[in-house]
Amino acid sequence: MSHIVTVQEAVTAFADFMEPTNAELEAIELEMPLILADVDLLDAYITTLDRTPSELDTRRIRRARRRAVAARLELANRIVTASRPGGAA
């Protein structure tokens, strides 16, 4: 039995242009605290999908929401500060 494979997939699977650029990697690194805070918030929500949230669950969601908002605010402040000429705050 012979396997049928597309030639394009084999040729472009490891092409240089498919790798993220250094700027893209730096942007991901800059946003990583926000990404992790959002994952924690989603995890807190997911644990309560199949049951009524307990007081502990409610606190966990509230803490995760605060961390996500704080991370979002920190990222926004960092972007605004970086975009000002001369780095003045």
C-alpha positions as CSV (number, residue, x, y, z in Angstrom):
1,M,0.0,0.0,0.0
2,S,1.4,3.4,-1.0
3,H,0.7,6.5,1.0
4,I,-0.5,9.6,-0.7
5,V,1.1,12.8,0.5
6,T,0.8,16.3,-0.9
7,V,4.1,17.6,-2.2
8,Q,3.5,21.1,-1.1
9,E,3.2,20.1,2.6
10,A,6.5,18.2,2.5
11,V,8.3,21.1,0.8
12,T,7.0,24.0,2.9
13,A,6.8,22.3,6.2
14,F,10.3,23.5,7.3
15,A,10.5,26.7,5.2
16,D,12.3,29.7,6.9
17,F,9.4,32.1,6.4
18,M,7.2,30.0,8.6
19,E,9.2,30.6,11.7
20,P,8.3,33.5,14.0
21,T,10.5,36.6,13.7
22,N,12.4,38.0,16.6
23,A,9.9,40.8,16.9
24,E,7.0,38.3,17.1
25,L,8.8,36.3,19.8
26,E,9.5,39.5,21.8
27,A,5.8,40.5,21.6
28,I,4.8,37.0,22.8
29,E,7.3,37.3,25.7
30,L,5.9,40.8,26.6
31,E,2.4,39.4,26.7
32,M,3.2,36.2,28.5
33,P,2.1,37.4,32.0
34,L,-1.3,38.3,30.5
35,I,-1.6,35.0,28.7
36,L,-0.8,33.1,31.9
37,A,-3.3,35.2,33.9
38,D,-6.0,34.5,31.3
39,V,-5.2,30.8,31.4
40,D,-5.6,30.8,35.2
41,L,-9.0,32.6,34.8
42,L,-10.2,30.2,32.2
43,D,-9.1,27.3,34.5
44,A,-11.0,28.8,37.4
45,Y,-14.1,29.1,35.2
46,I,-13.7,25.5,33.8
47,T,-13.6,24.0,37.2
48,T,-17.1,25.4,37.9
49,L,-18.8,24.4,34.7
50,D,-20.4,21.2,35.9
51,R,-21.3,22.2,39.4
52,T,-22.5,25.2,41.4
53,P,-19.5,27.3,42.5
54,S,-18.6,27.1,46.1
55,E,-17.3,30.0,48.2
56,L,-13.8,28.8,47.5
57,D,-14.5,28.6,43.7
58,T,-15.9,32.2,43.8
59,R,-12.8,33.5,45.6
60,R,-10.6,31.6,43.1
61,I,-12.4,33.2,40.1
62,R,-12.3,36.7,41.8
63,R,-8.5,36.4,42.4
64,A,-7.9,35.1,38.9
65,R,-10.0,38.0,37.4
66,R,-8.0,40.5,39.4
67,R,-4.7,39.1,38.3
68,A,-5.9,39.1,34.6
69,V,-7.0,42.8,34.9
70,A,-3.8,43.7,36.7
71,A,-1.7,42.0,33.9
72,R,-3.7,43.7,31.2
73,L,-3.3,47.1,32.9
74,E,0.5,46.5,33.3
75,L,0.8,45.5,29.6
76,A,-1.2,48.6,28.5
77,N,1.0,50.9,30.7
78,R,4.2,49.2,29.4
79,I,3.1,49.7,25.7
80,V,2.1,53.4,26.3
81,T,5.3,54.1,28.1
82,A,7.4,52.5,25.3
83,S,5.6,54.4,22.6
84,R,6.3,57.8,24.0
85,P,9.2,59.6,22.5
86,G,12.3,59.7,24.7
87,G,10.8,57.1,27.0
88,A,9.2,59.8,29.2
89,A,6.4,58.6,31.4
